Amino acid sequence: MTITGIISAILIGIVVGVLGRLALPGKQPIGMLVTILVGIVSAFLGTALARVIGIPTATSGVDWLELLVQVVVAAIGVALVAALMGRRRTGVTGRGSGLTR
């Protein structure tokens, strides 16, 4: 992969992460940096998944179906990370750390 390919994957990942976060209802307890990282990973996973299910990923224009798969994967990724980070903050029982009275 060339440097321009890596830079474009990062930029697409940022857009995919933000779109995936916007696709979810409510507020997610994760920061923008985590959203961007999830988006970058989702861009790579979404492209691989699009290839597996037979969506052409090497076209001369914008690959709208591939982008749709990437956004769906990003929404799932953001939801999973938000659930894991929310559980980590409140604990398994959802009652907080127990340090306050």
N, C-alpha and C positions, 0 to 999 in steps of 0.2 A: 504494500500500500504506500502510495506516495504521500508527501507532506500535504499536498492540496486535498487528497482524499481524506486524510486524517482531520484536517481543519474543517472540511465540509461535513464530515460525520459529526464532529463536535457541534457545529452550528445547527445542523439538522436535529441533533439530539437535544439541544436547548429548546428548539421550537416544539419538538415532539413531547418533551417533558412538561412544558408549560401547557400545551394543548391537552395532554393527558390529565393534568391537575385540574384544568378548567372543566373537563368532562365529568368530573366527580362532583356530586352535590355536597354541600356543607364545607366546613373548614377542616383542613388537614393539619395535624400538629407537626409538620416538618418544614424546614427552611427551604429557601430557594436553591441553595447549593445542593442539597440532597435531591431536590426535584430535578435539577439539571443533570446530576449524576445518574439518576434513574432514567431520565430521558435519553442520555447517551447510550446506556446499556440497552434500553428498549429499542433504540434505533437499530443497533446491531442485531438484536434478537428478532425484531420485527422483519428485517430484511431476510434473515435466515428462514423464518417461518413462512414468509411470502414465497420464497423459492421452493420450499417443501410442498406447499399447497398448490403450486403451479402458476403463481402470478408472475408475469414477466417483470424483472427488476432492472434490466439493462435496456432502456428505451432512450430515444433521443429527446424526449420532453420530460415533464413532471410525471412521476409514477404515482398517480392518485390512489390506486388500490394499495400499493405498498405503503404509502403514507398513512392510509386508513388503518392498515394492520399495525403499523408502528404506534399510532396514537392509542389504539385499543390495548396493545401490550403495555404502553406507558401508563394508561389509566389503571390497569391491573397492578402494575408495579408500584405506582404511587399509593394505591389503596393498601397493598400489602405492607409497604414500608410505614405508612401512617398508622396502620393497625399495630405493627410491631413496636413502633416508637411510643404510641399511646399506651400500650400495655407495659412497656418498660417504665414509663413515668408513673403510672398508677399502680403497678403491681398486678399480679394475677387475679386477686380478688376485687380489684377496682376500688379499693378503699384508701388509696394513698400510701404513704410510707409509714404512717403511724407515729411520726415524730411530733406532730402538732396536737394540741388538745382542744 
